Amino acid sequence: MSPPICLIRCFVVEINKDIKNEVLRDYLLVSATVEGAFQDFFRAVTDDSDAESKRNTWHRLLRTLETCKENFVYCELVDLSRLLNHISKICDSIFNGMYHINGEISEALLQSLDCLRQSVEALLHDPESDVFGGNAAVLDALLRRLSSHVSQVQADEIAAEILLQTATNFEVEFIPRGLMPQDMAGMTWRWSDYFTDAESAALQRVLGLIEQRNPFWRNRGLLQIGLVLDLNRCMNQICDARQLIVAVAFHDIGMMFLPDSILLKTSHLDDDEMQQVRQHTLQPNGFFEFFQGFEQAWKMIEQHHERYDGQGYPHQLRGHQIVVGAQLIAVADAYYSMTHQRADRTFHRSLARSMMEVSNASSFQFSPDVVAAFNHVIHEKIRQLNIKS
């Protein structure tokens, strides 16, 4: 006796649902690879790479996009496939010299990928969610226009509009065009305001040694300390400033002991290399025996890679289990990393996209209270710059 038709249909629906979820999960797994392929492509077309190298980089990106598009089409996720198709056409225009790659166009494409990833996450959470209503529908229309070979001036305007329309949790239109992350330097402060002459000399000497270890770290400590002090002030001095300054200055001291093959590697780290990197938060334990009275700072350093959702390291702490100082450092460190070059990424994000990424990570990577303070601090700096100009 054959099963009823309704049961067969239900079985087919469940299989299709499982396949669709598997495709969505697979895309999340490769999303970092997709972004890496984009950054390699942007680097190739802006550097003095030879024609063959540029062509190979473009073909790698194209193959990555085509695979994702085909998977989406197979599962009838035509809206997702259409977005990737627009993006592929825009990259083809860049490769063929129709568009000159600049900060706004590259940022718009990367932010579009972020929106695509967020749509995939939303569909996994709720298959019935309308991920293509509102801003997503506008993004689709803007990408279609950008893929239709408009003039460079029009392309720049559309890219700026994409950044505007994909903003979340804050007013990106408030950011003046061309404003750079380095314009957002933290509060002016002096070592002597917090430390004795002997302490200041010792701390600056060690910080100098840390920053010499990596060419991408030059002056990083002073910039990050300024931002973290701003966040602390915005949160009513929730942390002891002395402890906080020492923690920010030395939060990556454990990275000094990594081999150059890891510290200066220009490609993604493998699992074994990542395991070595994750030990760096535990390295300073013995170091603080020489700096008595900074036990709070050591705890901040140990926990600054913990995540609000418990998916961080080294102890998988979550929420309020993470000391507030570590939560402040986590946001400042991520913001600095996004807005400055690194060994594995010479392409850095704009102020708008960096703010978006920090905001979008609220409540799972970062504390929502610290993210709110971060947005307030950055907005206040922009407001002050607008007044001066």
C-alpha positions as CSV (number, residue, x, y, z in Angstrom):
1,M,0.0,0.0,0.0
2,S,1.5,3.3,-1.1
3,P,1.7,6.2,1.4
4,P,-0.8,9.1,1.0
5,I,0.1,11.9,-1.3
6,C,0.0,14.4,1.6
7,L,2.6,12.5,3.5
8,I,4.9,12.4,0.5
9,R,4.5,16.1,0.0
10,C,5.3,16.8,3.7
11,F,8.4,14.6,3.4
12,V,9.6,16.5,0.4
13,V,9.0,19.8,2.1
14,E,11.0,18.7,5.1
15,I,13.9,17.5,2.8
16,N,13.8,20.9,1.0
17,K,13.8,22.7,4.3
18,D,16.8,20.7,5.5
19,I,18.7,21.4,2.3
20,K,17.9,25.1,2.4
21,N,19.1,25.3,6.0
22,E,22.3,23.5,5.1
23,V,23.0,25.9,2.2
24,L,22.4,28.9,4.6
25,R,24.7,27.4,7.2
26,D,27.4,26.7,4.6
27,Y,27.2,30.3,3.5
28,L,27.8,31.5,7.0
29,L,30.8,29.2,7.2
30,V,32.4,30.6,4.0
31,S,31.3,34.3,4.5
32,A,34.8,35.1,5.9
33,T,36.4,33.5,2.9
34,V,34.1,35.5,0.6
35,E,35.1,38.7,2.3
36,G,38.8,37.7,2.1
37,A,38.4,37.1,-1.6
38,F,37.0,40.6,-2.0
39,Q,39.8,42.1,-0.1
40,D,42.4,40.2,-2.2
41,F,40.6,41.5,-5.3
42,F,40.6,45.1,-4.1
43,R,44.2,44.9,-3.2
44,A,45.1,43.4,-6.6
45,V,43.3,46.1,-8.6
46,T,44.8,49.0,-6.6
47,D,48.3,47.6,-6.2
48,D,50.9,47.4,-9.0
49,S,50.1,43.8,-9.6
50,D,50.8,42.3,-13.0
51,A,47.8,41.6,-15.3
52,E,48.0,37.8,-14.8
53,S,47.9,38.2,-11.0
54,K,44.9,40.5,-11.2
55,R,43.1,38.1,-13.6
56,N,43.8,35.1,-11.3
57,T,42.5,37.1,-8.2
58,W,39.4,38.1,-10.1
59,H,38.7,34.5,-11.3
60,R,39.1,33.2,-7.7
61,L,36.5,35.8,-6.5
62,L,34.2,35.0,-9.4
63,R,34.3,31.2,-8.7
64,T,33.5,31.9,-5.1
65,L,30.5,34.1,-5.9
66,E,29.3,31.7,-8.6
67,T,29.3,28.7,-6.2
68,C,27.3,30.7,-3.6
69,K,24.8,31.9,-6.3
70,E,24.2,28.4,-7.7
71,N,23.6,27.1,-4.2
72,F,21.0,29.8,-3.5
73,V,19.3,29.2,-6.9
74,Y,19.2,25.5,-6.2
75,C,17.3,26.2,-3.0
76,E,15.0,28.8,-4.6
77,L,16.7,31.6,-2.6
78,V,16.4,33.8,-5.6
79,D,16.6,37.1,-3.7
80,L,20.0,36.1,-2.2
81,S,21.2,34.9,-5.6
82,R,20.2,38.2,-7.2
83,L,22.2,40.3,-4.7
84,L,25.3,38.2,-5.5
85,N,24.7,38.6,-9.2
86,H,24.6,42.4,-8.9
87,I,27.8,42.3,-6.9
88,S,29.5,40.1,-9.4
89,K,28.6,42.5,-12.2
90,I,30.0,45.5,-10.3
91,C,33.3,43.6,-9.6
92,D,33.5,42.8,-13.3
93,S,33.1,46.5,-14.1
94,I,35.9,47.3,-11.6
95,F,38.2,44.6,-13.1
96,N,37.6,45.9,-16.6
97,G,38.4,49.5,-15.6
98,M,34.8,50.9,-15.9
99,Y,34.9,51.9,-12.3
100,H,37.9,53.2,-10.4
101,I,38.0,51.4,-7.1
102,N,37.8,53.8,-4.1
103,G,36.9,53.7,-0.5
104,E,33.2,54.3,-1.0
105,I,32.6,51.6,-3.7
106,S,34.7,49.0,-1.9
107,E,33.0,49.8,1.4
108,A,29.5,49.6,-0.2
109,L,30.3,46.2,-1.6
110,L,31.6,44.9,1.7
111,Q,28.7,46.4,3.6
112,S,26.3,44.7,1.1
113,L,28.0,41.4,1.9
114,D,27.4,42.1,5.6
115,C,23.7,42.7,4.9
116,L,23.6,39.4,2.9
117,R,25.1,37.6,5.8
118,Q,22.6,39.1,8.2
119,S,19.7,38.1,5.9
120,V,21.0,34.5,5.9
121,E,21.2,34.6,9.7
122,A,17.6,35.9,9.9
123,L,16.4,33.1,7.6
124,L,18.0,30.5,9.7
125,H,16.4,31.9,12.8
126,D,13.0,32.4,11.2
127,P,12.4,30.9,7.7
128,E,9.3,33.0,7.3
129,S,11.0,36.3,8.0
130,D,10.7,39.0,5.4
131,V,14.4,39.7,4.9
132,F,13.8,41.6,1.7
133,G,11.4,44.2,2.9
134,G,12.4,47.8,3.8
135,N,16.1,48.6,3.4
136,A,17.0,45.2,1.8
137,A,14.7,46.0,-1.1
138,V,16.3,49.4,-1.5
139,L,19.8,47.8,-1.4
140,D,18.7,45.4,-4.2
141,A,17.6,48.4,-6.3
142,L,20.8,50.4,-5.6
143,L,23.1,47.4,-6.4
144,R,21.1,46.9,-9.7
145,R,21.8,50.5,-10.6
146,L,25.5,50.3,-9.7
147,S,25.8,47.1,-11.9
148,S,24.4,48.8,-15.0
149,H,27.6,50.7,-16.0
150,V,26.9,54.2,-14.8
151,S,29.4,57.0,-14.7
152,Q,32.1,57.1,-12.0
153,V,30.4,60.1,-10.4
154,Q,27.1,58.3,-10.4
155,A,28.8,55.1,-9.0
156,D,30.3,57.1,-6.1
157,E,26.9,58.6,-5.3
158,I,25.2,55.2,-5.4
159,A,27.9,53.7,-3.2
160,A,27.4,56.5,-0.7
161,E,23.6,55.9,-0.8
162,I,24.2,52.2,-0.1
163,L,26.3,53.0,3.0
164,L,23.5,55.3,4.1
165,Q,20.6,52.8,3.5
166,T,22.4,49.8,5.2
167,A,23.2,51.7,8.4
168,T,21.8,50.1,11.5
169,N,21.4,51.4,15.1
170,F,22.7,54.9,14.5
171,E,22.5,57.8,12.0
172,V,25.2,57.2,9.4
173,E,24.0,60.3,7.5
174,F,25.4,62.3,10.5
175,I,28.9,61.3,9.3
176,P,30.4,63.9,7.0
177,R,31.6,62.5,3.7
178,G,35.3,61.8,3.7
179,L,35.6,61.7,7.5
180,M,38.4,59.2,8.4
181,P,38.7,57.0,11.5
182,Q,41.9,58.7,12.5
183,D,39.8,61.9,12.9
184,M,38.2,60.1,15.9
185,A,41.3,60.1,18.2
186,G,40.5,59.6,21.8
187,M,40.6,62.1,24.6
188,T,43.8,64.0,25.3
189,W,45.5,62.5,28.3
190,R,48.9,62.4,29.9
191,W,50.7,59.7,31.8
192,S,51.5,62.1,34.6
193,D,47.8,62.5,35.3
194,Y,47.6,59.0,36.5
195,F,51.1,57.7,37.3
196,T,54.3,58.7,39.1
197,D,57.3,59.6,37.0
198,A,58.9,56.2,37.7
199,E,55.7,54.3,36.8
200,S,55.2,56.4,33.7
201,A,58.8,55.7,32.5
202,A,58.5,52.0,33.1
203,L,55.1,51.7,31.4
204,Q,56.1,53.7,28.4
205,R,59.3,51.7,28.0
206,V,57.4,48.4,27.9
207,L,54.7,49.8,25.6
208,G,57.4,50.9,23.2
209,L,58.9,47.4,23.1
210,I,55.4,45.9,22.4
211,E,54.8,48.3,19.5
212,Q,58.2,47.6,18.0
213,R,57.3,43.9,17.7
214,N,54.8,44.6,14.9
215,P,55.1,47.4,12.3
216,F,51.2,47.7,12.3
217,W,51.2,48.5,16.1
218,R,53.0,51.8,16.0
219,N,51.2,54.4,18.2
220,R,48.4,51.9,18.7
221,G,48.5,52.0,22.5
222,L,48.1,55.7,22.9
223,L,45.2,55.8,20.5
224,Q,43.4,52.9,22.1
225,I,43.9,54.3,25.6
226,G,42.4,57.6,24.6
227,L,39.3,55.8,23.2
228,V,38.9,53.5,26.2
229,L,39.2,56.5,28.6
230,D,36.4,58.2,26.6
231,L,34.2,55.1,26.9
232,N,35.0,54.9,30.6
233,R,34.1,58.5,31.1
234,C,30.8,58.0,29.2
235,M,29.9,55.2,31.5
236,N,30.5,57.4,34.6
237,Q,34.1,56.2,35.3
238,I,32.9,52.6,35.8
239,C,36.5,51.4,35.9
240,D,39.6,52.6,37.8
241,A,41.5,54.6,35.2
242,R,45.0,53.5,36.3
243,Q,44.0,49.8,36.0
244,L,42.4,50.5,32.6
245,I,45.3,52.3,31.1
246,V,47.7,49.5,32.0
247,A,45.4,46.9,30.7
248,V,44.9,48.7,27.3
249,A,48.7,49.3,27.0
250,F,49.6,45.7,27.6
251,H,46.6,43.8,26.4
252,D,48.5,42.2,23.6
253,I,51.9,41.7,25.4
254,G,51.4,38.0,25.0
255,M,51.5,38.4,21.2
256,M,55.2,39.4,21.5
257,F,56.1,35.8,22.1
258,L,54.5,34.5,18.9
259,P,56.9,33.6,16.0
260,D,57.0,36.0,13.0
261,S,55.5,33.2,10.9
262,I,52.2,33.8,12.8
263,L,52.4,37.4,13.9
264,L,53.2,38.7,10.4
265,K,51.4,36.1,8.4
266,T,49.6,37.8,5.4
267,S,47.0,35.0,5.0
268,H,44.4,33.4,7.3
269,L,45.8,31.5,10.3
270,D,45.1,27.7,10.4
271,D,43.6,26.0,13.4
272,D,47.0,25.3,15.1
273,E,48.2,28.8,14.6
274,M,44.9,30.2,16.0
275,Q,45.3,28.0,19.1
276,Q,48.7,29.6,19.7
277,V,47.3,33.1,19.3
278,R,44.5,32.3,21.8
279,Q,47.2,31.7,24.4
280,H,48.3,35.3,24.4
281,T,45.7,36.5,26.9
282,L,47.2,34.2,29.5
283,Q,50.9,35.1,28.9
284,P,51.1,38.3,31.0
285,N,50.3,36.5,34.3
286,G,54.0,36.3,35.3
287,F,54.7,39.8,33.9
288,F,52.4,41.5,36.5
289,E,54.5,40.1,39.3
290,F,56.8,43.0,38.5
291,F,53.9,45.5,38.5
292,Q,52.4,45.1,41.9
293,G,48.9,46.5,42.5
294,F,47.6,46.0,39.0
295,E,45.7,42.7,39.5
296,Q,42.5,44.3,38.0
297,A,44.4,45.1,34.9
298,W,45.6,41.6,34.5
299,K,42.0,40.3,34.8
300,M,41.0,42.8,32.0
301,I,43.8,41.5,29.8
302,E,42.9,37.9,30.4
303,Q,39.3,38.5,29.4
304,H,39.5,41.0,26.6
305,H,38.7,38.3,24.0
306,E,35.7,36.9,25.8
307,R,32.4,37.5,24.0
308,Y,29.1,38.7,25.5
309,D,27.4,35.5,24.1
310,G,30.0,33.2,25.7
311,Q,31.7,32.2,22.5
312,G,35.0,33.9,23.2
313,Y,38.2,32.7,24.9
314,P,40.0,31.7,27.0
315,H,37.2,30.8,29.5
316,Q,34.0,31.2,27.5
317,L,32.6,33.7,30.0
318,R,29.4,35.5,29.0
319,G,27.6,38.7,29.8
320,H,28.3,40.2,33.2
321,Q,30.8,37.4,34.0
322,I,33.2,39.5,31.9
323,V,34.8,42.4,33.8
324,V,33.7,45.7,32.4
325,G,37.3,46.8,31.6
326,A,37.7,43.8,29.3
327,Q,34.4,44.7,27.6
328,L,35.7,48.3,27.0
329,I,38.9,47.0,25.6
330,A,37.1,44.5,23.3
331,V,35.2,47.2,21.5
332,A,38.2,49.6,21.3
333,D,40.5,46.8,20.0
334,A,37.9,45.7,17.4
335,Y,37.4,49.2,16.2
336,Y,41.1,49.9,15.9
337,S,41.6,46.6,14.0
338,M,38.8,47.4,11.6
339,T,40.1,50.9,10.8
340,H,43.8,50.2,10.5
341,Q,46.0,47.9,8.4
342,R,47.1,44.5,9.6
343,A,49.5,41.9,8.3
344,D,46.7,39.8,6.9
345,R,44.6,42.8,5.7
346,T,46.0,45.9,4.1
347,F,42.5,47.1,3.3
348,H,40.9,48.9,6.2
349,R,37.2,49.9,6.8
350,S,35.7,53.4,6.7
351,L,34.4,55.1,9.8
352,A,30.8,54.4,8.7
353,R,31.3,50.7,8.2
354,S,33.3,50.3,11.4
355,M,30.5,51.9,13.4
356,M,28.0,49.6,11.6
357,E,30.0,46.5,12.5
358,V,30.4,47.4,16.1
359,S,26.7,48.2,16.4
360,N,25.6,45.0,14.6
361,A,27.7,43.0,17.1
362,S,25.9,44.4,20.1
363,S,24.6,41.7,22.5
364,F,26.4,38.8,21.0
365,Q,30.1,39.9,20.6
366,F,30.0,43.1,22.6
367,S,28.1,44.4,25.7
368,P,25.2,46.5,24.5
369,D,26.0,49.1,27.2
370,V,29.5,49.5,25.9
371,V,28.3,49.6,22.3
372,A,25.8,52.4,23.3
373,A,28.7,54.3,24.9
374,F,30.9,53.8,21.8
375,N,28.2,55.2,19.5
376,H,27.6,58.1,21.9
377,V,31.4,58.9,22.0
378,I,31.9,58.8,18.3
379,H,28.8,60.8,17.6
380,E,29.9,63.4,20.1
381,K,33.3,63.7,18.4
382,I,31.6,64.1,15.0
383,R,29.4,66.7,16.4
384,Q,32.4,68.6,17.8
385,L,34.2,68.4,14.4
386,N,31.0,69.7,12.7
387,I,30.9,72.7,15.1
388,K,34.6,73.5,14.4
389,S,34.1,73.4,10.7
